[in-house]
């Protein structure tokens, strides 16, 4: 997933919330931020930074918290390492180590108290100022062959207000997401939001459209977030602020809210099983590792079909 040349765009700032505790990945995330978990050969957050840079967003603000120092180190120069690799003449690795520092100007602010996604976004107000900005959630990786952010920027240029990314989801999973009630527009892949509900209870979802982790927000959202009370889970929800913008429509500053219906490749790394699937998929397609990995995986699956290890052992098999 390498970045393509960035398009010129009217939006230049992006906010990447990364203050979460990563509890779903414990104990792996006891002493390491979940954003640093490797996805094949890069930490998960690097894909998100590459996506933002690829869409022309050159000024990134990462919202961090306690124990997130490794994120800052990753996007900074590592002089000792670079010198050692230079001495060895290891150009390839030197390039890969330097790549992450050259992607964008990356700034950091700490959230202090983990009071929800809406609160994390509010921490970006001073840095963002009075400009539209993108929000990218690190659990969702979007394949660079399906440039979602670029489309969202076009939609904001056409309709104004704020834009979210939506994906049709099966009813059994909608309770994990913000869910949007929508009406069509003249463009097939764009809808207007009439309502939004954060993590609807079973039977309460207004549609099958889930908000996935990409937003393009009007700065008016900050004022709404300031007065948004805690919602689902006792946290200040971005969804609740966006609902207010959607209800106000074009008449409210920051509205209307449109949704881009995304049908491209999204990889969810926020859940252990999905994280493993993401790694297998991306390793399968990887330029260097792919050919060997495909061969091994095919042989492994064939052998498992013949004589399943897990079933024979009565539990998950781990090679010694
Ligand atoms: C957050 C948002 C939710 C959105 C989801 C997308 O939830 O609150 O509205 O649908 O991201 O991944 P989280 O996954 O952080 O619980």
py3Dmol code that shows the C-alpha trace and the ligand (Angstrom):
import py3Dmol

protein = """\
ATOM      1  CA  UNK A   1       0.000   0.000   0.000  1.00  0.00           C
ATOM      2  CA  UNK A   2       2.336   2.757  -1.148  1.00  0.00           C
ATOM      3  CA  UNK A   3       1.172   6.376  -1.406  1.00  0.00           C
ATOM      4  CA  UNK A   4       0.349   7.838  -4.826  1.00  0.00           C
ATOM      5  CA  UNK A   5       1.261  11.459  -5.702  1.00  0.00           C
ATOM      6  CA  UNK A   6      -0.951  13.748  -3.608  1.00  0.00           C
ATOM      7  CA  UNK A   7      -3.627  15.760  -5.418  1.00  0.00           C
ATOM      8  CA  UNK A   8      -3.916  19.529  -4.847  1.00  0.00           C
ATOM      9  CA  UNK A   9      -6.779  19.995  -2.403  1.00  0.00           C
ATOM     10  CA  UNK A  10      -8.734  22.617  -0.508  1.00  0.00           C
ATOM     11  CA  UNK A  11      -8.370  20.603   2.696  1.00  0.00           C
ATOM     12  CA  UNK A  12      -4.874  20.267   4.135  1.00  0.00           C
ATOM     13  CA  UNK A  13      -5.368  19.253   7.763  1.00  0.00           C
ATOM     14  CA  UNK A  14      -6.185  15.873   9.229  1.00  0.00           C
ATOM     15  CA  UNK A  15      -6.734  14.702  12.777  1.00  0.00           C
ATOM     16  CA  UNK A  16      -5.886  11.151  13.823  1.00  0.00           C
ATOM     17  CA  UNK A  17      -7.287  10.186  17.236  1.00  0.00           C
ATOM     18  CA  UNK A  18      -4.894   7.710  18.864  1.00  0.00           C
ATOM     19  CA  UNK A  19      -5.473   8.026  22.591  1.00  0.00           C
ATOM     20  CA  UNK A  20      -7.428   4.777  23.084  1.00  0.00           C
ATOM     21  CA  UNK A  21      -6.233   2.156  25.548  1.00  0.00           C
ATOM     22  CA  UNK A  22      -6.335  -0.726  23.079  1.00  0.00           C
ATOM     23  CA  UNK A  23      -8.072  -2.986  25.569  1.00  0.00           C
ATOM     24  CA  UNK A  24      -9.266  -5.392  22.870  1.00  0.00           C
ATOM     25  CA  UNK A  25      -5.655  -6.338  22.163  1.00  0.00           C
ATOM     26  CA  UNK A  26      -4.445  -6.884  25.714  1.00  0.00           C
ATOM     27  CA  UNK A  27      -1.962  -8.153  26.732  1.00  0.00           C
ATOM     28  CA  UNK A  28      -0.178  -7.209  23.463  1.00  0.00           C
ATOM     29  CA  UNK A  29      -1.001  -3.562  24.091  1.00  0.00           C
ATOM     30  CA  UNK A  30      -0.056  -3.474  27.773  1.00  0.00           C
ATOM     31  CA  UNK A  31       3.145  -1.531  27.099  1.00  0.00           C
ATOM     32  CA  UNK A  32       2.729  -0.688  23.390  1.00  0.00           C
ATOM     33  CA  UNK A  33       0.144   1.535  21.700  1.00  0.00           C
ATOM     34  CA  UNK A  34      -2.314  -0.454  19.581  1.00  0.00           C
ATOM     35  CA  UNK A  35      -1.552   1.917  16.704  1.00  0.00           C
ATOM     36  CA  UNK A  36       1.968   0.444  16.646  1.00  0.00           C
ATOM     37  CA  UNK A  37       0.822  -3.154  16.105  1.00  0.00           C
ATOM     38  CA  UNK A  38       2.468  -4.288  12.878  1.00  0.00           C
ATOM     39  CA  UNK A  39       0.363  -4.870   9.792  1.00  0.00           C
ATOM     40  CA  UNK A  40       2.770  -6.939   7.671  1.00  0.00           C
ATOM     41  CA  UNK A  41       5.784  -4.598   7.657  1.00  0.00           C
ATOM     42  CA  UNK A  42       4.545  -1.273   9.032  1.00  0.00           C
ATOM     43  CA  UNK A  43       2.733  -0.186  12.170  1.00  0.00           C
ATOM     44  CA  UNK A  44      -1.015   0.236  11.579  1.00  0.00           C
ATOM     45  CA  UNK A  45      -0.873   4.005  12.020  1.00  0.00           C
ATOM     46  CA  UNK A  46       1.604   4.407   9.177  1.00  0.00           C
ATOM     47  CA  UNK A  47      -1.022   3.217   6.691  1.00  0.00           C
ATOM     48  CA  UNK A  48      -3.378   5.909   7.980  1.00  0.00           C
ATOM     49  CA  UNK A  49      -0.715   8.614   7.717  1.00  0.00           C
ATOM     50  CA  UNK A  50       0.130   7.416   4.193  1.00  0.00           C
ATOM     51  CA  UNK A  51      -3.543   7.582   3.241  1.00  0.00           C
ATOM     52  CA  UNK A  52      -3.871  11.154   4.522  1.00  0.00           C
ATOM     53  CA  UNK A  53      -0.675  12.236   2.766  1.00  0.00           C
ATOM     54  CA  UNK A  54      -1.838  10.495  -0.409  1.00  0.00           C
ATOM     55  CA  UNK A  55      -5.014  12.597  -0.383  1.00  0.00           C
ATOM     56  CA  UNK A  56      -2.982  15.817  -0.149  1.00  0.00           C
ATOM     57  CA  UNK A  57      -3.421  16.304   3.604  1.00  0.00           C
ATOM     58  CA  UNK A  58       0.010  17.555   4.577  1.00  0.00           C
ATOM     59  CA  UNK A  59      -0.610  18.794   8.131  1.00  0.00           C
ATOM     60  CA  UNK A  60      -1.521  16.009  10.548  1.00  0.00           C
ATOM     61  CA  UNK A  61      -2.417  16.208  14.208  1.00  0.00           C
ATOM     62  CA  UNK A  62      -2.302  12.996  16.197  1.00  0.00           C
ATOM     63  CA  UNK A  63      -4.319  13.013  19.417  1.00  0.00           C
ATOM     64  CA  UNK A  64      -2.320  10.960  21.881  1.00  0.00           C
ATOM     65  CA  UNK A  65      -2.386  10.091  25.549  1.00  0.00           C
ATOM     66  CA  UNK A  66      -0.285   8.305  28.132  1.00  0.00           C
ATOM     67  CA  UNK A  67       2.063   5.581  26.834  1.00  0.00           C
ATOM     68  CA  UNK A  68       1.952   6.852  23.239  1.00  0.00           C
ATOM     69  CA  UNK A  69       5.578   7.969  22.945  1.00  0.00           C
ATOM     70  CA  UNK A  70       6.428   5.206  20.418  1.00  0.00           C
ATOM     71  CA  UNK A  71       4.094   6.926  17.922  1.00  0.00           C
ATOM     72  CA  UNK A  72       6.157  10.111  18.059  1.00  0.00           C
ATOM     73  CA  UNK A  73       9.391   8.152  17.823  1.00  0.00           C
ATOM     74  CA  UNK A  74       8.155   6.273  14.780  1.00  0.00           C
ATOM     75  CA  UNK A  75       7.516   9.417  12.753  1.00  0.00           C
ATOM     76  CA  UNK A  76      10.733  11.084  13.931  1.00  0.00           C
ATOM     77  CA  UNK A  77      14.288  10.501  12.717  1.00  0.00           C
ATOM     78  CA  UNK A  78      16.134   7.604  14.327  1.00  0.00           C
ATOM     79  CA  UNK A  79      19.688   8.902  13.975  1.00  0.00           C
ATOM     80  CA  UNK A  80      21.577   5.952  15.464  1.00  0.00           C
ATOM     81  CA  UNK A  81      19.652   3.525  13.302  1.00  0.00           C
ATOM     82  CA  UNK A  82      20.072   5.632  10.188  1.00  0.00           C
ATOM     83  CA  UNK A  83      23.812   5.981  10.810  1.00  0.00           C
ATOM     84  CA  UNK A  84      24.216   2.257  11.408  1.00  0.00           C
ATOM     85  CA  UNK A  85      22.335   1.423   8.197  1.00  0.00           C
ATOM     86  CA  UNK A  86      24.341   4.026   6.252  1.00  0.00           C
ATOM     87  CA  UNK A  87      27.604   2.475   7.527  1.00  0.00           C
ATOM     88  CA  UNK A  88      26.429  -0.929   6.382  1.00  0.00           C
ATOM     89  CA  UNK A  89      25.336   0.456   3.024  1.00  0.00           C
ATOM     90  CA  UNK A  90      21.859  -1.001   3.606  1.00  0.00           C
ATOM     91  CA  UNK A  91      20.013   1.405   1.304  1.00  0.00           C
ATOM     92  CA  UNK A  92      16.723  -0.492   1.246  1.00  0.00           C
ATOM     93  CA  UNK A  93      16.256  -0.535   5.010  1.00  0.00           C
ATOM     94  CA  UNK A  94      17.514   3.032   5.304  1.00  0.00           C
ATOM     95  CA  UNK A  95      14.811   4.123   2.855  1.00  0.00           C
ATOM     96  CA  UNK A  96      12.140   2.230   4.760  1.00  0.00           C
ATOM     97  CA  UNK A  97      13.223   3.803   8.078  1.00  0.00           C
ATOM     98  CA  UNK A  98      13.256   7.305   6.610  1.00  0.00           C
ATOM     99  CA  UNK A  99       9.959   6.906   4.749  1.00  0.00           C
ATOM    100  CA  UNK A 100       7.781   7.503   7.805  1.00  0.00           C
ATOM    101  CA  UNK A 101       9.457  10.817   8.674  1.00  0.00           C
ATOM    102  CA  UNK A 102       8.923  12.339   5.239  1.00  0.00           C
ATOM    103  CA  UNK A 103       5.195  11.680   4.807  1.00  0.00           C
ATOM    104  CA  UNK A 104       3.734  14.857   6.309  1.00  0.00           C
ATOM    105  CA  UNK A 105       4.224  17.460   9.037  1.00  0.00           C
ATOM    106  CA  UNK A 106       2.976  15.588  12.100  1.00  0.00           C
ATOM    107  CA  UNK A 107       1.981  17.351  15.316  1.00  0.00           C
ATOM    108  CA  UNK A 108       0.790  15.903  18.593  1.00  0.00           C
ATOM    109  CA  UNK A 109      -1.577  16.935  21.333  1.00  0.00           C
ATOM    110  CA  UNK A 110      -2.522  14.904  24.378  1.00  0.00           C
ATOM    111  CA  UNK A 111      -6.127  14.221  25.217  1.00  0.00           C
ATOM    112  CA  UNK A 112      -5.616  14.181  28.986  1.00  0.00           C
ATOM    113  CA  UNK A 113      -8.834  12.427  29.897  1.00  0.00           C
ATOM    114  CA  UNK A 114     -10.201   9.739  27.582  1.00  0.00           C
ATOM    115  CA  UNK A 115     -13.708  11.202  27.327  1.00  0.00           C
ATOM    116  CA  UNK A 116     -14.703   9.871  23.902  1.00  0.00           C
ATOM    117  CA  UNK A 117     -14.132  10.449  20.186  1.00  0.00           C
ATOM    118  CA  UNK A 118     -15.998  13.779  20.232  1.00  0.00           C
ATOM    119  CA  UNK A 119     -13.739  14.974  23.038  1.00  0.00           C
ATOM    120  CA  UNK A 120     -10.630  13.795  21.150  1.00  0.00           C
ATOM    121  CA  UNK A 121     -11.703  15.808  18.092  1.00  0.00           C
ATOM    122  CA  UNK A 122     -12.354  18.839  20.284  1.00  0.00           C
ATOM    123  CA  UNK A 123      -8.708  18.646  21.439  1.00  0.00           C
ATOM    124  CA  UNK A 124      -7.777  19.527  17.835  1.00  0.00           C
ATOM    125  CA  UNK A 125      -9.630  22.849  17.793  1.00  0.00           C
ATOM    126  CA  UNK A 126      -6.667  25.111  18.439  1.00  0.00           C
ATOM    127  CA  UNK A 127      -4.489  23.420  15.839  1.00  0.00           C
ATOM    128  CA  UNK A 128      -7.183  23.191  13.170  1.00  0.00           C
ATOM    129  CA  UNK A 129      -8.579  26.704  13.612  1.00  0.00           C
ATOM    130  CA  UNK A 130     -11.234  27.799  11.159  1.00  0.00           C
ATOM    131  CA  UNK A 131     -10.575  25.347   8.344  1.00  0.00           C
ATOM    132  CA  UNK A 132     -12.329  22.208   7.182  1.00  0.00           C
ATOM    133  CA  UNK A 133     -10.410  19.111   8.279  1.00  0.00           C
ATOM    134  CA  UNK A 134     -10.414  15.356   7.937  1.00  0.00           C
ATOM    135  CA  UNK A 135     -10.620  12.850  10.786  1.00  0.00           C
ATOM    136  CA  UNK A 136      -9.152   9.396  10.208  1.00  0.00           C
ATOM    137  CA  UNK A 137      -9.723   6.619  12.731  1.00  0.00           C
ATOM    138  CA  UNK A 138      -6.809   4.225  12.891  1.00  0.00           C
ATOM    139  CA  UNK A 139      -8.849   1.032  13.241  1.00  0.00           C
ATOM    140  CA  UNK A 140     -10.069   1.358   9.656  1.00  0.00           C
ATOM    141  CA  UNK A 141      -7.509   1.010   6.895  1.00  0.00           C
ATOM    142  CA  UNK A 142      -8.655   2.080   3.437  1.00  0.00           C
ATOM    143  CA  UNK A 143      -6.894   0.565   0.446  1.00  0.00           C
ATOM    144  CA  UNK A 144      -5.061   3.295  -1.513  1.00  0.00           C
ATOM    145  CA  UNK A 145      -6.482   1.821  -4.723  1.00  0.00           C
ATOM    146  CA  UNK A 146      -9.890   3.074  -3.526  1.00  0.00           C
ATOM    147  CA  UNK A 147      -9.259   6.766  -2.747  1.00  0.00           C
ATOM    148  CA  UNK A 148     -12.110   7.525  -0.379  1.00  0.00           C
ATOM    149  CA  UNK A 149     -10.772  10.770   1.117  1.00  0.00           C
ATOM    150  CA  UNK A 150     -10.287  12.335  -2.301  1.00  0.00           C
ATOM    151  CA  UNK A 151     -13.925  11.595  -3.122  1.00  0.00           C
ATOM    152  CA  UNK A 152     -15.045  13.019   0.238  1.00  0.00           C
ATOM    153  CA  UNK A 153     -13.133  16.237  -0.450  1.00  0.00           C
ATOM    154  CA  UNK A 154     -14.868  16.531  -3.855  1.00  0.00           C
ATOM    155  CA  UNK A 155     -18.247  16.019  -2.183  1.00  0.00           C
ATOM    156  CA  UNK A 156     -17.552  18.774   0.333  1.00  0.00           C
ATOM    157  CA  UNK A 157     -16.490  21.087  -2.504  1.00  0.00           C
ATOM    158  CA  UNK A 158     -19.802  20.341  -4.246  1.00  0.00           C
ATOM    159  CA  UNK A 159     -22.217  20.387  -1.267  1.00  0.00           C
ATOM    160  CA  UNK A 160     -20.371  22.262   1.511  1.00  0.00           C
ATOM    161  CA  UNK A 161     -20.940  21.307   5.150  1.00  0.00           C
ATOM    162  CA  UNK A 162     -19.557  18.038   6.484  1.00  0.00           C
ATOM    163  CA  UNK A 163     -19.101  14.603   4.929  1.00  0.00           C
ATOM    164  CA  UNK A 164     -18.903  11.121   6.433  1.00  0.00           C
ATOM    165  CA  UNK A 165     -17.989   7.786   4.860  1.00  0.00           C
ATOM    166  CA  UNK A 166     -20.711   5.132   4.933  1.00  0.00           C
ATOM    167  CA  UNK A 167     -20.643   1.433   4.222  1.00  0.00           C
ATOM    168  CA  UNK A 168     -23.547  -0.948   3.990  1.00  0.00           C
ATOM    169  CA  UNK A 169     -23.220  -3.400   6.860  1.00  0.00           C
ATOM    170  CA  UNK A 170     -25.078  -6.547   7.802  1.00  0.00           C
ATOM    171  CA  UNK A 171     -27.752  -6.033  10.487  1.00  0.00           C
ATOM    172  CA  UNK A 172     -25.859  -8.209  12.968  1.00  0.00           C
ATOM    173  CA  UNK A 173     -22.933  -5.738  13.050  1.00  0.00           C
ATOM    174  CA  UNK A 174     -24.638  -2.347  12.887  1.00  0.00           C
ATOM    175  CA  UNK A 175     -24.666  -2.004  16.688  1.00  0.00           C
ATOM    176  CA  UNK A 176     -20.873  -1.582  16.528  1.00  0.00           C
ATOM    177  CA  UNK A 177     -21.093   1.640  14.510  1.00  0.00           C
ATOM    178  CA  UNK A 178     -22.672   5.024  14.135  1.00  0.00           C
ATOM    179  CA  UNK A 179     -25.686   4.437  11.870  1.00  0.00           C
ATOM    180  CA  UNK A 180     -27.161   6.993   9.438  1.00  0.00           C
ATOM    181  CA  UNK A 181     -30.697   7.611   8.137  1.00  0.00           C
ATOM    182  CA  UNK A 182     -30.264   8.917   4.607  1.00  0.00           C
ATOM    183  CA  UNK A 183     -32.026  10.274   1.527  1.00  0.00           C
ATOM    184  CA  UNK A 184     -30.685  10.117  -2.028  1.00  0.00           C
ATOM    185  CA  UNK A 185     -29.007  12.934  -3.952  1.00  0.00           C
ATOM    186  CA  UNK A 186     -28.515  13.291  -7.704  1.00  0.00           C
ATOM    187  CA  UNK A 187     -25.173  11.494  -7.347  1.00  0.00           C
ATOM    188  CA  UNK A 188     -25.323   7.713  -7.021  1.00  0.00           C
ATOM    189  CA  UNK A 189     -22.579   7.424  -4.429  1.00  0.00           C
ATOM    190  CA  UNK A 190     -23.707  10.374  -2.287  1.00  0.00           C
ATOM    191  CA  UNK A 191     -26.589  10.574   0.210  1.00  0.00           C
ATOM    192  CA  UNK A 192     -27.825  13.307   2.539  1.00  0.00           C
ATOM    193  CA  UNK A 193     -27.994  12.371   6.221  1.00  0.00           C
ATOM    194  CA  UNK A 194     -31.253  13.069   7.999  1.00  0.00           C
ATOM    195  CA  UNK A 195     -30.321  11.389  11.275  1.00  0.00           C
ATOM    196  CA  UNK A 196     -27.479   9.563  13.022  1.00  0.00           C
ATOM    197  CA  UNK A 197     -27.467   7.170  15.964  1.00  0.00           C
ATOM    198  CA  UNK A 198     -24.352   5.985  17.801  1.00  0.00           C
ATOM    199  CA  UNK A 199     -24.277   2.198  18.206  1.00  0.00           C
ATOM    200  CA  UNK A 200     -28.022   1.568  17.891  1.00  0.00           C
ATOM    201  CA  UNK A 201     -29.591  -1.124  20.077  1.00  0.00           C
ATOM    202  CA  UNK A 202     -30.901  -4.233  18.257  1.00  0.00           C
ATOM    203  CA  UNK A 203     -33.910  -3.307  16.125  1.00  0.00           C
ATOM    204  CA  UNK A 204     -33.291   0.441  16.506  1.00  0.00           C
ATOM    205  CA  UNK A 205     -30.962   1.013  13.538  1.00  0.00           C
ATOM    206  CA  UNK A 206     -32.448   3.523  11.079  1.00  0.00           C
ATOM    207  CA  UNK A 207     -30.648   1.868   8.122  1.00  0.00           C
ATOM    208  CA  UNK A 208     -27.868  -0.531   7.203  1.00  0.00           C
ATOM    209  CA  UNK A 209     -25.427   2.344   6.625  1.00  0.00           C
ATOM    210  CA  UNK A 210     -22.544   2.337   9.093  1.00  0.00           C
ATOM    211  CA  UNK A 211     -20.251   5.319   9.545  1.00  0.00           C
ATOM    212  CA  UNK A 212     -16.735   4.086   8.915  1.00  0.00           C
ATOM    213  CA  UNK A 213     -13.751   5.924  10.292  1.00  0.00           C
ATOM    214  CA  UNK A 214     -13.358   8.772   7.796  1.00  0.00           C
ATOM    215  CA  UNK A 215     -14.913  12.207   8.290  1.00  0.00           C
ATOM    216  CA  UNK A 216     -14.510  15.571   6.591  1.00  0.00           C
ATOM    217  CA  UNK A 217     -15.702  18.164   9.022  1.00  0.00           C
ATOM    218  CA  UNK A 218     -16.602  21.812   8.916  1.00  0.00           C
ATOM    219  CA  UNK A 219     -14.894  23.686  11.791  1.00  0.00           C
ATOM    220  CA  UNK A 220     -18.380  24.646  13.072  1.00  0.00           C
ATOM    221  CA  UNK A 221     -18.429  21.139  14.577  1.00  0.00           C
ATOM    222  CA  UNK A 222     -16.165  22.372  17.392  1.00  0.00           C
ATOM    223  CA  UNK A 223     -18.794  24.688  18.828  1.00  0.00           C
ATOM    224  CA  UNK A 224     -21.352  21.890  18.712  1.00  0.00           C
ATOM    225  CA  UNK A 225     -18.938  19.460  20.385  1.00  0.00           C
ATOM    226  CA  UNK A 226     -18.349  21.947  23.198  1.00  0.00           C
ATOM    227  CA  UNK A 227     -21.961  21.660  24.257  1.00  0.00           C
ATOM    228  CA  UNK A 228     -22.545  18.004  23.347  1.00  0.00           C
ATOM    229  CA  UNK A 229     -23.313  16.087  26.564  1.00  0.00           C
ATOM    230  CA  UNK A 230     -21.939  12.584  27.140  1.00  0.00           C
ATOM    231  CA  UNK A 231     -23.898  10.060  25.080  1.00  0.00           C
ATOM    232  CA  UNK A 232     -23.440   6.355  24.346  1.00  0.00           C
ATOM    233  CA  UNK A 233     -21.121   4.750  26.926  1.00  0.00           C
ATOM    234  CA  UNK A 234     -20.998   7.994  28.924  1.00  0.00           C
ATOM    235  CA  UNK A 235     -18.613   9.501  26.334  1.00  0.00           C
ATOM    236  CA  UNK A 236     -18.794  12.649  24.205  1.00  0.00           C
ATOM    237  CA  UNK A 237     -19.673  11.229  20.823  1.00  0.00           C
ATOM    238  CA  UNK A 238     -18.740  12.754  17.482  1.00  0.00           C
ATOM    239  CA  UNK A 239     -21.860  11.075  16.116  1.00  0.00           C
ATOM    240  CA  UNK A 240     -24.076  13.183  18.415  1.00  0.00           C
ATOM    241  CA  UNK A 241     -22.497  16.447  17.230  1.00  0.00           C
ATOM    242  CA  UNK A 242     -22.898  15.349  13.605  1.00  0.00           C
ATOM    243  CA  UNK A 243     -26.533  14.476  14.263  1.00  0.00           C
ATOM    244  CA  UNK A 244     -27.107  18.077  15.273  1.00  0.00           C
ATOM    245  CA  UNK A 245     -25.441  19.317  12.081  1.00  0.00           C
ATOM    246  CA  UNK A 246     -27.503  16.862  10.016  1.00  0.00           C
ATOM    247  CA  UNK A 247     -30.768  17.987  11.652  1.00  0.00           C
ATOM    248  CA  UNK A 248     -29.951  21.650  10.993  1.00  0.00           C
ATOM    249  CA  UNK A 249     -29.245  20.860   7.309  1.00  0.00           C
ATOM    250  CA  UNK A 250     -27.871  23.613   5.070  1.00  0.00           C
ATOM    251  CA  UNK A 251     -29.256  26.231   7.491  1.00  0.00           C
ATOM    252  CA  UNK A 252     -26.877  25.277  10.296  1.00  0.00           C
ATOM    253  CA  UNK A 253     -23.205  26.254  10.229  1.00  0.00           C
ATOM    254  CA  UNK A 254     -21.297  23.034   9.580  1.00  0.00           C
ATOM    255  CA  UNK A 255     -24.257  21.353   7.872  1.00  0.00           C
ATOM    256  CA  UNK A 256     -25.605  19.750   5.815  1.00  0.00           C
ATOM    257  CA  UNK A 257     -24.022  16.335   6.350  1.00  0.00           C
ATOM    258  CA  UNK A 258     -23.547  14.137   3.310  1.00  0.00           C
ATOM    259  CA  UNK A 259     -22.382  10.556   3.164  1.00  0.00           C
ATOM    260  CA  UNK A 260     -20.151   8.974   0.540  1.00  0.00           C
ATOM    261  CA  UNK A 261     -21.249   5.361   0.001  1.00  0.00           C
ATOM    262  CA  UNK A 262     -17.981   3.487   0.019  1.00  0.00           C
ATOM    263  CA  UNK A 263     -17.829   0.135  -1.753  1.00  0.00           C
ATOM    264  CA  UNK A 264     -14.049  -0.204  -1.862  1.00  0.00           C
ATOM    265  CA  UNK A 265     -11.599  -2.191   0.225  1.00  0.00           C
ATOM    266  CA  UNK A 266     -11.639  -1.441   3.946  1.00  0.00           C
ATOM    267  CA  UNK A 267      -9.614  -3.428   6.431  1.00  0.00           C
ATOM    268  CA  UNK A 268     -10.735  -3.390  10.030  1.00  0.00           C
ATOM    269  CA  UNK A 269      -7.821  -3.745  12.421  1.00  0.00           C
ATOM    270  CA  UNK A 270      -9.802  -2.881  15.555  1.00  0.00           C
ATOM    271  CA  UNK A 271     -10.744  -6.425  16.402  1.00  0.00           C
ATOM    272  CA  UNK A 272      -8.363  -9.366  16.814  1.00  0.00           C
ATOM    273  CA  UNK A 273      -9.933 -11.659  14.216  1.00  0.00           C
ATOM    274  CA  UNK A 274     -10.295  -8.866  11.636  1.00  0.00           C
ATOM    275  CA  UNK A 275      -6.735  -7.772  12.356  1.00  0.00           C
ATOM    276  CA  UNK A 276      -5.470 -11.259  11.483  1.00  0.00           C
ATOM    277  CA  UNK A 277      -7.547 -11.328   8.288  1.00  0.00           C
ATOM    278  CA  UNK A 278      -6.132  -7.930   7.325  1.00  0.00           C
ATOM    279  CA  UNK A 279      -2.573  -9.152   7.749  1.00  0.00           C
ATOM    280  CA  UNK A 280      -3.181 -12.305   5.722  1.00  0.00           C
ATOM    281  CA  UNK A 281      -4.843 -10.334   2.901  1.00  0.00           C
ATOM    282  CA  UNK A 282      -2.140  -7.671   2.740  1.00  0.00           C
ATOM    283  CA  UNK A 283       0.691 -10.201   3.034  1.00  0.00           C
ATOM    284  CA  UNK A 284      -0.960 -12.164   0.212  1.00  0.00           C
ATOM    285  CA  UNK A 285      -0.769  -9.119  -2.074  1.00  0.00           C
ATOM    286  CA  UNK A 286       2.577  -7.792  -0.832  1.00  0.00           C
ATOM    287  CA  UNK A 287       5.165  -7.084  -3.550  1.00  0.00           C
ATOM    288  CA  UNK A 288       8.126  -8.860  -1.888  1.00  0.00           C
ATOM    289  CA  UNK A 289       6.536 -11.202   0.583  1.00  0.00           C
ATOM    290  CA  UNK A 290       3.436 -12.050  -1.470  1.00  0.00           C
ATOM    291  CA  UNK A 291       4.734 -14.749  -3.833  1.00  0.00           C
ATOM    292  CA  UNK A 292       6.352 -16.840  -1.060  1.00  0.00           C
ATOM    293  CA  UNK A 293       3.496 -16.238   1.350  1.00  0.00           C
ATOM    294  CA  UNK A 294       0.853 -17.266  -1.215  1.00  0.00           C
ATOM    295  CA  UNK A 295       2.683 -20.486  -1.890  1.00  0.00           C
ATOM    296  CA  UNK A 296       2.984 -21.275   1.816  1.00  0.00           C
ATOM    297  CA  UNK A 297      -0.640 -20.317   2.562  1.00  0.00           C
ATOM    298  CA  UNK A 298      -2.021 -22.458  -0.239  1.00  0.00           C
ATOM    299  CA  UNK A 299       0.033 -25.444   0.899  1.00  0.00           C
ATOM    300  CA  UNK A 300      -1.015 -24.821   4.520  1.00  0.00           C
ATOM    301  CA  UNK A 301      -4.709 -24.672   3.654  1.00  0.00           C
ATOM    302  CA  UNK A 302      -4.460 -27.776   1.469  1.00  0.00           C
ATOM    303  CA  UNK A 303      -2.697 -29.684   4.253  1.00  0.00           C
ATOM    304  CA  UNK A 304      -5.294 -28.494   6.782  1.00  0.00           C
ATOM    305  CA  UNK A 305      -8.077 -29.736   4.520  1.00  0.00           C
ATOM    306  CA  UNK A 306      -6.463 -33.148   4.360  1.00  0.00           C
ATOM    307  CA  UNK A 307      -5.658 -33.409   8.078  1.00  0.00           C
ATOM    308  CA  UNK A 308      -6.926 -30.527  10.228  1.00  0.00           C
ATOM    309  CA  UNK A 309      -4.450 -29.774  13.021  1.00  0.00           C
ATOM    310  CA  UNK A 310      -6.912 -27.879  15.223  1.00  0.00           C
ATOM    311  CA  UNK A 311      -9.587 -30.594  15.044  1.00  0.00           C
ATOM    312  CA  UNK A 312      -7.064 -33.383  15.682  1.00  0.00           C
ATOM    313  CA  UNK A 313      -5.674 -31.621  18.768  1.00  0.00           C
ATOM    314  CA  UNK A 314      -9.094 -30.571  19.971  1.00  0.00           C
ATOM    315  CA  UNK A 315      -7.863 -26.946  20.089  1.00  0.00           C
ATOM    316  CA  UNK A 316      -6.032 -24.283  18.200  1.00  0.00           C
ATOM    317  CA  UNK A 317      -2.746 -25.628  16.882  1.00  0.00           C
ATOM    318  CA  UNK A 318       0.449 -23.704  17.493  1.00  0.00           C
ATOM    319  CA  UNK A 319       3.547 -24.920  15.716  1.00  0.00           C
ATOM    320  CA  UNK A 320       6.405 -25.696  18.111  1.00  0.00           C
TER     321      UNK A 320
END
"""
ligand_1 = """\
16
LIG
C -16.251 5.013 16.334
C -17.471 5.920 16.174
C -18.570 5.204 15.390
C -18.010 4.732 14.054
C -16.778 3.835 14.287
C -16.125 3.488 12.959
O -16.599 3.953 17.189
O -17.930 6.331 17.442
O -19.649 6.078 15.168
O -19.012 4.016 13.359
O -15.808 4.507 15.089
O -15.069 2.591 13.123
P -15.480 2.974 17.864
O -15.147 1.961 16.822
O -14.327 3.846 18.227
O -16.158 2.386 19.044
"""
view = py3Dmol.view(width=600, height=400)
view.addModel(protein, "pdb")
view.setStyle({"model": 0}, {"cartoon": {"style": "trace"}})
view.addModel(ligand_1, "xyz")
view.setStyle({"model": 1}, {"stick": {}})
view.zoomTo()
view.show()
